[in-house]
């Protein structure tokens, strides 16, 4: 997986957080990372709680997280 871009957005439709799988509804602000993997482009959304975990984890840079992997850390 290669990250193309990341930014903070106010969502316009419901999205699941990639880290905890919780559903967030508009107009919530979330982090979004646009990625490529095996020739496909996709976006993953992160809630504030999961983003804080990633920011505090010195080993998070370059790591790939599976869907729902941060659920047990919140």
C-alpha positions as CSV (number, residue, x, y, z in Angstrom):
1,X,0.0,0.0,0.0
2,X,1.3,3.4,-0.9
3,X,-0.2,6.6,0.5
4,X,-0.9,9.3,-2.1
5,X,-2.2,12.0,0.1
6,X,-3.7,12.6,3.5
7,X,-5.9,15.4,4.8
8,X,-8.7,16.3,7.2
9,X,-12.2,16.6,5.8
10,X,-15.7,17.2,6.9
11,X,-17.5,14.0,5.6
12,X,-20.6,14.4,3.4
13,X,-21.8,10.8,3.8
14,X,-21.3,8.1,6.5
15,X,-17.9,6.4,6.7
16,X,-16.4,3.7,8.9
17,X,-13.2,4.4,10.7
18,X,-10.5,2.1,9.4
19,X,-9.0,1.7,12.9
20,X,-12.1,1.0,15.0
21,X,-14.8,0.3,12.4
22,X,-17.2,2.7,14.1
23,X,-19.6,4.5,11.7
24,X,-19.4,8.3,11.6
25,X,-22.1,10.5,10.1
26,X,-21.9,13.9,8.5
27,X,-20.8,16.6,9.3
28,X,-18.1,14.9,11.3
29,X,-14.5,15.7,10.6
30,X,-12.2,12.8,9.9
31,X,-8.8,12.2,8.5
32,X,-8.7,10.6,5.1
33,X,-5.8,8.9,3.4
34,X,-5.8,8.1,-0.3
35,X,-3.8,5.0,-1.2
36,X,-2.9,2.7,-4.0
37,X,-2.5,-1.0,-3.8
38,X,-2.2,-3.6,-6.6
39,X,-3.2,-1.0,-9.2
40,X,-6.4,0.2,-7.3
41,X,-7.0,3.5,-5.7
42,X,-9.0,3.8,-2.5
43,X,-9.5,6.0,0.6
44,X,-9.5,5.1,4.3
45,X,-11.0,7.3,7.0
46,X,-9.7,7.7,10.5
47,X,-11.6,9.0,13.5
48,X,-9.9,11.4,16.0
49,X,-9.4,8.6,18.6
50,X,-7.7,6.3,16.2
51,X,-5.7,9.2,14.8
52,X,-4.4,10.1,18.3
53,X,-3.3,6.4,18.7
54,X,-1.4,6.6,15.4
55,X,0.2,10.0,16.3
56,X,1.4,8.6,19.7
57,X,2.8,5.4,18.3
58,X,6.5,5.9,17.3
59,X,6.3,2.8,15.2
60,X,3.2,3.7,13.2
61,X,5.1,5.5,10.4
62,X,5.2,3.1,7.5
63,X,3.1,0.4,9.3
64,X,0.0,-0.9,7.6
65,X,-3.0,-1.5,9.8
66,X,-5.7,-4.0,9.1
67,X,-9.4,-2.9,9.2
68,X,-10.5,-2.7,12.8
69,X,-7.0,-3.4,14.2
70,X,-7.1,-0.4,16.6
71,X,-10.5,-1.4,18.1
72,X,-8.8,-3.1,21.0
73,X,-6.6,0.0,21.8
74,X,-9.3,2.6,22.2
